[in-house]
Amino acid sequence: MIPVAHAAEVSPASQVETSPGLSPEAVKRVFDQQRQALASCMRLLTEESPKENTPWNPPPDVDDRVLLSFEVGRDGKVREDARGGNGPRVEGLYLDRPCARMLVRSWSFPAFPARQGEWVRVELQARFSTTAAERKAGLARIREDFDALCRALSALGGDKPPTEQDVTRTLQRFLTERRSRLHPSMRYGLEGLSGVNVRDMVTLYESSAIELLGTPAACPTVHGWTTR
């Protein structure tokens, strides 16, 4: 049974600074629409070597500030290119940073007049509250999703590896049924598996489990596809 817990919460922005072209008020409005989605990126594991990760429990009085820094183009889209430090920067001990960066890249702001190649710099501060019970529940939900995906893939049979097309259809059906509740990092990872050859799919599937849970995915049928 998945434990019930108080919902994690990201506060409204306490401070927003922007360069000319996009007002702080416009950024605040978008952030207020997205901040609870950002709460789904709560940090669940320690940040040691993935194979040694354990459930994360912050020490008392740890700073729960969230700092976001990113650039917005004239079309209102967030700059994705992280080279040179231009991609979204996420700071906050309670946030899973790769997950948060993926979400920030998906945000859309009002378009504004500017020359090609001009970007508005945005810096934003908020706070993030969560509980040990909620983090435990988050891990349990991800584990249950991996177990369900294992069952769905294993139903394709284990005598020999299934076809790439059959695996892709199974992944797409799984995403359709569970998309709204999946952890963002798991959702993005599964979306990237469609159309991948079966052997590489298994490797990525198992790597994703280690990254999100700190342990390998226990799915003997799927693992066995790489040995046949």
Buried (B, 14 or more C-beta within 10 A) or exposed (E): EEEEBEEBBBBEBEEBEBEEBBBBEBBBBBBBEBBEEBBBBBBBBBEEEBEEBEBBEBEEEEEBBBBBBBBBBBEBBBBBEEEEEBBBBBBBBBBBBEBBBBBBBEBEBEEBEBEEEBBBBBBBBBBBBBEEEBBBBBBBBBBEBBEEBBEBBBEBEBEEBBEBEBBBBBBBEBBEEBEEEBBBBBBBBBEEBBEBEBBEBBEBBBBBBBBBBBBEBEBEBBBBBBEE
